[in-house]
Amino acid sequence: MYTISVLGIEETIRAPYVVYDLAKEIRIERIFERVEALVGIIWISTTFVKITLGFYAVTISAVQLFKLYNL
């Protein structure tokens, strides 16, 4: 709803990363002009956490499947 009200319907449909485009439009005086950089950092951080948790789950599953316990 926010993206449609700020960017419009055509831009919202066309853009592959709508949240990033929406963050480009945010300007809070002269302090926060580059909010899209913060959005990018959050995306990279969450992707890293998801990959790490997925790798951990696969590792634990492989240990249990092949019964590879440390004695």
Backbone atoms as SQL, in Angstrom:
CREATE TABLE atoms (id INTEGER PRIMARY KEY, chain TEXT, resi INTEGER, resn TEXT, atom TEXT, x REAL, y REAL, z REAL);
INSERT INTO atoms VALUES
  (1, 'A', 1, 'MET', 'N', 0.827, -1.183, 0.000),
  (2, 'A', 1, 'MET', 'CA', 0.000, 0.000, 0.000),
  (3, 'A', 1, 'MET', 'C', 0.880, 1.259, 0.000),
  (4, 'A', 2, 'TYR', 'N', 1.987, 1.193, 0.768),
  (5, 'A', 2, 'TYR', 'CA', 2.898, 2.338, 0.786),
  (6, 'A', 2, 'TYR', 'C', 3.544, 2.549, -0.572),
  (7, 'A', 3, 'THR', 'N', 3.945, 1.463, -1.195),
  (8, 'A', 3, 'THR', 'CA', 4.631, 1.603, -2.474),
  (9, 'A', 3, 'THR', 'C', 3.710, 2.143, -3.558),
  (10, 'A', 4, 'ILE', 'N', 2.483, 1.721, -3.546),
  (11, 'A', 4, 'ILE', 'CA', 1.536, 2.233, -4.541),
  (12, 'A', 4, 'ILE', 'C', 1.262, 3.707, -4.307),
  (13, 'A', 5, 'SER', 'N', 1.135, 4.117, -3.055),
  (14, 'A', 5, 'SER', 'CA', 0.845, 5.527, -2.778),
  (15, 'A', 5, 'SER', 'C', 2.040, 6.430, -3.069),
  (16, 'A', 6, 'VAL', 'N', 3.258, 5.933, -2.927),
  (17, 'A', 6, 'VAL', 'CA', 4.432, 6.766, -3.174),
  (18, 'A', 6, 'VAL', 'C', 4.886, 6.684, -4.622),
  (19, 'A', 7, 'LEU', 'N', 4.985, 5.471, -5.153),
  (20, 'A', 7, 'LEU', 'CA', 5.539, 5.294, -6.497),
  (21, 'A', 7, 'LEU', 'C', 4.487, 5.255, -7.601),
  (22, 'A', 8, 'GLY', 'N', 3.294, 4.880, -7.267),
  (23, 'A', 8, 'GLY', 'CA', 2.254, 4.732, -8.278),
  (24, 'A', 8, 'GLY', 'C', 2.135, 3.281, -8.713),
  (25, 'A', 9, 'ILE', 'N', 1.036, 2.961, -9.362),
  (26, 'A', 9, 'ILE', 'CA', 0.760, 1.574, -9.743),
  (27, 'A', 9, 'ILE', 'C', 1.734, 1.088, -10.823),
  (28, 'A', 10, 'GLU', 'N', 1.991, 1.906, -11.846),
  (29, 'A', 10, 'GLU', 'CA', 2.851, 1.478, -12.945),
  (30, 'A', 10, 'GLU', 'C', 4.270, 1.192, -12.465),
  (31, 'A', 11, 'GLU', 'N', 4.818, 2.071, -11.650),
  (32, 'A', 11, 'GLU', 'CA', 6.186, 1.881, -11.150),
  (33, 'A', 11, 'GLU', 'C', 6.268, 0.686, -10.211),
  (34, 'A', 12, 'THR', 'N', 5.228, 0.462, -9.409),
  (35, 'A', 12, 'THR', 'CA', 5.212, -0.672, -8.492),
  (36, 'A', 12, 'THR', 'C', 5.179, -1.986, -9.251),
  (37, 'A', 13, 'ILE', 'N', 4.427, -2.043, -10.335),
  (38, 'A', 13, 'ILE', 'CA', 4.339, -3.265, -11.136),
  (39, 'A', 13, 'ILE', 'C', 5.647, -3.516, -11.883),
  (40, 'A', 14, 'ARG', 'N', 6.270, -2.470, -12.371),
  (41, 'A', 14, 'ARG', 'CA', 7.458, -2.578, -13.216),
  (42, 'A', 14, 'ARG', 'C', 8.740, -2.887, -12.445),
  (43, 'A', 15, 'ALA', 'N', 8.866, -2.384, -11.243),
  (44, 'A', 15, 'ALA', 'CA', 10.122, -2.477, -10.503),
  (45, 'A', 15, 'ALA', 'C', 10.325, -3.868, -9.891),
  (46, 'A', 16, 'PRO', 'N', 11.509, -4.449, -10.066),
  (47, 'A', 16, 'PRO', 'CA', 11.761, -5.759, -9.461),
  (48, 'A', 16, 'PRO', 'C', 12.009, -5.680, -7.956),
  (49, 'A', 17, 'TYR', 'N', 12.583, -4.593, -7.477),
  (50, 'A', 17, 'TYR', 'CA', 12.859, -4.397, -6.049),
  (51, 'A', 17, 'TYR', 'C', 12.144, -3.130, -5.585),
  (52, 'A', 18, 'VAL', 'N', 10.877, -3.281, -5.290),
  (53, 'A', 18, 'VAL', 'CA', 10.031, -2.132, -4.978),
  (54, 'A', 18, 'VAL', 'C', 10.447, -1.469, -3.669),
  (55, 'A', 19, 'VAL', 'N', 10.819, -2.255, -2.682),
  (56, 'A', 19, 'VAL', 'CA', 11.201, -1.682, -1.390),
  (57, 'A', 19, 'VAL', 'C', 12.446, -0.820, -1.544),
  (58, 'A', 20, 'TYR', 'N', 13.393, -1.270, -2.349),
  (59, 'A', 20, 'TYR', 'CA', 14.611, -0.496, -2.589),
  (60, 'A', 20, 'TYR', 'C', 14.284, 0.822, -3.289),
  (61, 'A', 21, 'ASP', 'N', 13.407, 0.770, -4.282),
  (62, 'A', 21, 'ASP', 'CA', 12.998, 1.997, -4.974),
  (63, 'A', 21, 'ASP', 'C', 12.241, 2.936, -4.043),
  (64, 'A', 22, 'LEU', 'N', 11.442, 2.369, -3.168),
  (65, 'A', 22, 'LEU', 'CA', 10.721, 3.181, -2.195),
  (66, 'A', 22, 'LEU', 'C', 11.695, 3.853, -1.238),
  (67, 'A', 23, 'ALA', 'N', 12.740, 3.142, -0.839),
  (68, 'A', 23, 'ALA', 'CA', 13.728, 3.711, 0.074),
  (69, 'A', 23, 'ALA', 'C', 14.500, 4.854, -0.574),
  (70, 'A', 24, 'LYS', 'N', 14.638, 4.836, -1.899),
  (71, 'A', 24, 'LYS', 'CA', 15.310, 5.934, -2.599),
  (72, 'A', 24, 'LYS', 'C', 14.540, 7.237, -2.468),
  (73, 'A', 25, 'GLU', 'N', 13.237, 7.137, -2.332),
  (74, 'A', 25, 'GLU', 'CA', 12.389, 8.328, -2.254),
  (75, 'A', 25, 'GLU', 'C', 12.347, 8.943, -0.854),
  (76, 'A', 26, 'ILE', 'N', 12.812, 8.227, 0.148),
  (77, 'A', 26, 'ILE', 'CA', 12.746, 8.722, 1.523),
  (78, 'A', 26, 'ILE', 'C', 13.878, 9.703, 1.767),
  (79, 'A', 27, 'ARG', 'N', 13.532, 10.873, 2.235),
  (80, 'A', 27, 'ARG', 'CA', 14.505, 11.885, 2.621),
  (81, 'A', 27, 'ARG', 'C', 14.004, 12.568, 3.881),
  (82, 'A', 28, 'ILE', 'N', 14.737, 12.390, 4.953),
  (83, 'A', 28, 'ILE', 'CA', 14.381, 13.029, 6.222),
  (84, 'A', 28, 'ILE', 'C', 15.373, 14.155, 6.443),
  (85, 'A', 29, 'GLU', 'N', 14.965, 15.345, 6.089),
  (86, 'A', 29, 'GLU', 'CA', 15.796, 16.546, 6.122),
  (87, 'A', 29, 'GLU', 'C', 17.115, 16.277, 5.431),
  (88, 'A', 30, 'ARG', 'N', 18.229, 16.611, 6.027),
  (89, 'A', 30, 'ARG', 'CA', 19.538, 16.353, 5.422),
  (90, 'A', 30, 'ARG', 'C', 20.277, 15.228, 6.142),
  (91, 'A', 31, 'ILE', 'N', 19.649, 14.628, 7.135),
  (92, 'A', 31, 'ILE', 'CA', 20.326, 13.610, 7.944),
  (93, 'A', 31, 'ILE', 'C', 20.290, 12.259, 7.239),
  (94, 'A', 32, 'PHE', 'N', 19.121, 11.809, 6.857),
  (95, 'A', 32, 'PHE', 'CA', 18.962, 10.489, 6.246),
  (96, 'A', 32, 'PHE', 'C', 18.545, 10.649, 4.792),
  (97, 'A', 33, 'GLU', 'N', 19.515, 10.794, 3.897),
  (98, 'A', 33, 'GLU', 'CA', 19.192, 10.899, 2.480),
  (99, 'A', 33, 'GLU', 'C', 19.429, 9.592, 1.738),
  (100, 'A', 34, 'ARG', 'N', 20.249, 8.730, 2.284),
  (101, 'A', 34, 'ARG', 'CA', 20.587, 7.478, 1.616),
  (102, 'A', 34, 'ARG', 'C', 20.031, 6.287, 2.380),
  (103, 'A', 35, 'VAL', 'N', 18.717, 6.230, 2.495),
  (104, 'A', 35, 'VAL', 'CA', 18.066, 5.150, 3.218),
  (105, 'A', 35, 'VAL', 'C', 18.191, 3.840, 2.450),
  (106, 'A', 36, 'GLU', 'N', 18.327, 3.901, 1.138),
  (107, 'A', 36, 'GLU', 'CA', 18.433, 2.674, 0.356),
  (108, 'A', 36, 'GLU', 'C', 19.705, 1.892, 0.696),
  (109, 'A', 37, 'ALA', 'N', 20.741, 2.574, 1.151),
  (110, 'A', 37, 'ALA', 'CA', 21.949, 1.868, 1.596),
  (111, 'A', 37, 'ALA', 'C', 21.638, 1.027, 2.834),
  (112, 'A', 38, 'LEU', 'N', 20.842, 1.565, 3.736),
  (113, 'A', 38, 'LEU', 'CA', 20.437, 0.817, 4.924),
  (114, 'A', 38, 'LEU', 'C', 19.590, -0.397, 4.538),
  (115, 'A', 39, 'VAL', 'N', 18.708, -0.223, 3.578),
  (116, 'A', 39, 'VAL', 'CA', 17.881, -1.339, 3.097),
  (117, 'A', 39, 'VAL', 'C', 18.768, -2.420, 2.477),
  (118, 'A', 40, 'GLY', 'N', 19.765, -2.025, 1.707),
  (119, 'A', 40, 'GLY', 'CA', 20.691, -2.986, 1.120),
  (120, 'A', 40, 'GLY', 'C', 21.479, -3.751, 2.167),
  (121, 'A', 41, 'ILE', 'N', 21.930, -3.066, 3.204),
  (122, 'A', 41, 'ILE', 'CA', 22.668, -3.720, 4.282),
  (123, 'A', 41, 'ILE', 'C', 21.776, -4.718, 5.009),
  (124, 'A', 42, 'ILE', 'N', 20.534, -4.348, 5.244),
  (125, 'A', 42, 'ILE', 'CA', 19.593, -5.265, 5.907),
  (126, 'A', 42, 'ILE', 'C', 19.340, -6.487, 5.037),
  (127, 'A', 43, 'TRP', 'N', 19.170, -6.303, 3.721),
  (128, 'A', 43, 'TRP', 'CA', 18.958, -7.441, 2.817),
  (129, 'A', 43, 'TRP', 'C', 20.160, -8.377, 2.824),
  (130, 'A', 44, 'ILE', 'N', 21.366, -7.822, 2.764),
  (131, 'A', 44, 'ILE', 'CA', 22.568, -8.655, 2.766),
  (132, 'A', 44, 'ILE', 'C', 22.688, -9.406, 4.082),
  (133, 'A', 45, 'SER', 'N', 22.396, -8.736, 5.188),
  (134, 'A', 45, 'SER', 'CA', 22.484, -9.374, 6.501),
  (135, 'A', 45, 'SER', 'C', 21.487, -10.514, 6.639),
  (136, 'A', 46, 'THR', 'N', 20.252, -10.295, 6.230),
  (137, 'A', 46, 'THR', 'CA', 19.251, -11.355, 6.353),
  (138, 'A', 46, 'THR', 'C', 19.562, -12.526, 5.419),
  (139, 'A', 47, 'THR', 'N', 20.108, -12.249, 4.242),
  (140, 'A', 47, 'THR', 'CA', 20.490, -13.327, 3.334),
  (141, 'A', 47, 'THR', 'C', 21.622, -14.155, 3.940),
  (142, 'A', 48, 'PHE', 'N', 22.590, -13.499, 4.556),
  (143, 'A', 48, 'PHE', 'CA', 23.685, -14.216, 5.217),
  (144, 'A', 48, 'PHE', 'C', 23.157, -15.107, 6.332),
  (145, 'A', 49, 'VAL', 'N', 22.239, -14.590, 7.138),
  (146, 'A', 49, 'VAL', 'CA', 21.686, -15.370, 8.244),
  (147, 'A', 49, 'VAL', 'C', 20.898, -16.566, 7.712),
  (148, 'A', 50, 'LYS', 'N', 20.107, -16.363, 6.665),
  (149, 'A', 50, 'LYS', 'CA', 19.330, -17.464, 6.085),
  (150, 'A', 50, 'LYS', 'C', 20.238, -18.560, 5.527),
  (151, 'A', 51, 'ILE', 'N', 21.295, -18.176, 4.824),
  (152, 'A', 51, 'ILE', 'CA', 22.221, -19.161, 4.272),
  (153, 'A', 51, 'ILE', 'C', 22.940, -19.900, 5.395),
  (154, 'A', 52, 'THR', 'N', 23.355, -19.177, 6.429),
  (155, 'A', 52, 'THR', 'CA', 24.043, -19.801, 7.553),
  (156, 'A', 52, 'THR', 'C', 23.141, -20.793, 8.274),
  (157, 'A', 53, 'LEU', 'N', 21.904, -20.420, 8.540),
  (158, 'A', 53, 'LEU', 'CA', 20.971, -21.331, 9.204),
  (159, 'A', 53, 'LEU', 'C', 20.641, -22.540, 8.325),
  (160, 'A', 54, 'GLY', 'N', 20.524, -22.334, 7.036),
  (161, 'A', 54, 'GLY', 'CA', 20.280, -23.442, 6.115),
  (162, 'A', 54, 'GLY', 'C', 21.453, -24.412, 6.091),
  (163, 'A', 55, 'PHE', 'N', 22.670, -23.885, 6.048),
  (164, 'A', 55, 'PHE', 'CA', 23.855, -24.735, 6.082),
  (165, 'A', 55, 'PHE', 'C', 23.930, -25.500, 7.394),
  (166, 'A', 56, 'TYR', 'N', 23.613, -24.860, 8.486),
  (167, 'A', 56, 'TYR', 'CA', 23.610, -25.520, 9.796),
  (168, 'A', 56, 'TYR', 'C', 22.583, -26.661, 9.831),
  (169, 'A', 57, 'ALA', 'N', 21.396, -26.401, 9.299),
  (170, 'A', 57, 'ALA', 'CA', 20.352, -27.432, 9.283),
  (171, 'A', 57, 'ALA', 'C', 20.764, -28.619, 8.414),
  (172, 'A', 58, 'VAL', 'N', 21.374, -28.366, 7.264),
  (173, 'A', 58, 'VAL', 'CA', 21.838, -29.452, 6.397),
  (174, 'A', 58, 'VAL', 'C', 22.939, -30.243, 7.085),
  (175, 'A', 59, 'THR', 'N', 23.834, -29.560, 7.768),
  (176, 'A', 59, 'THR', 'CA', 24.922, -30.239, 8.470),
  (177, 'A', 59, 'THR', 'C', 24.394, -31.130, 9.584),
  (178, 'A', 60, 'ILE', 'N', 23.477, -30.606, 10.391),
  (179, 'A', 60, 'ILE', 'CA', 22.890, -31.395, 11.476),
  (180, 'A', 60, 'ILE', 'C', 22.117, -32.589, 10.916),
  (181, 'A', 61, 'SER', 'N', 21.404, -32.372, 9.833),
  (182, 'A', 61, 'SER', 'CA', 20.655, -33.473, 9.199),
  (183, 'A', 61, 'SER', 'C', 21.588, -34.553, 8.681),
  (184, 'A', 62, 'ALA', 'N', 22.704, -34.163, 8.069),
  (185, 'A', 62, 'ALA', 'CA', 23.661, -35.145, 7.553),
  (186, 'A', 62, 'ALA', 'C', 24.295, -35.936, 8.694),
  (187, 'A', 63, 'VAL', 'N', 24.599, -35.270, 9.787),
  (188, 'A', 63, 'VAL', 'CA', 25.180, -35.955, 10.949),
  (189, 'A', 63, 'VAL', 'C', 24.195, -36.992, 11.486),
  (190, 'A', 64, 'GLN', 'N', 22.938, -36.633, 11.598),
  (191, 'A', 64, 'GLN', 'CA', 21.942, -37.562, 12.116),
  (192, 'A', 64, 'GLN', 'C', 21.636, -38.683, 11.121),
  (193, 'A', 65, 'LEU', 'N', 21.627, -38.364, 9.845),
  (194, 'A', 65, 'LEU', 'CA', 21.326, -39.359, 8.822),
  (195, 'A', 65, 'LEU', 'C', 22.419, -40.429, 8.731),
  (196, 'A', 66, 'PHE', 'N', 23.671, -39.996, 8.752),
  (197, 'A', 66, 'PHE', 'CA', 24.786, -40.939, 8.594),
  (198, 'A', 66, 'PHE', 'C', 25.382, -41.379, 9.932),
  (199, 'A', 67, 'LYS', 'N', 24.771, -40.949, 11.025),
  (200, 'A', 67, 'LYS', 'CA', 25.211, -41.315, 12.363),
  (201, 'A', 67, 'LYS', 'C', 26.700, -41.039, 12.570),
  (202, 'A', 68, 'LEU', 'N', 27.093, -39.822, 12.311),
  (203, 'A', 68, 'LEU', 'CA', 28.492, -39.391, 12.421),
  (204, 'A', 68, 'LEU', 'C', 28.711, -38.640, 13.728),
  (205, 'A', 69, 'TYR', 'N', 28.616, -39.323, 14.833),
  (206, 'A', 69, 'TYR', 'CA', 28.773, -38.676, 16.124),
  (207, 'A', 69, 'TYR', 'C', 30.229, -38.711, 16.561),
  (208, 'A', 70, 'ASN', 'N', 30.679, -37.666, 17.197),
  (209, 'A', 70, 'ASN', 'CA', 32.026, -37.569, 17.702),
  (210, 'A', 70, 'ASN', 'C', 32.124, -38.361, 19.002),
  (211, 'A', 71, 'LEU', 'N', 33.050, -39.268, 19.066),
  (212, 'A', 71, 'LEU', 'CA', 33.180, -40.110, 20.267),
  (213, 'A', 71, 'LEU', 'C', 34.144, -39.537, 21.231);
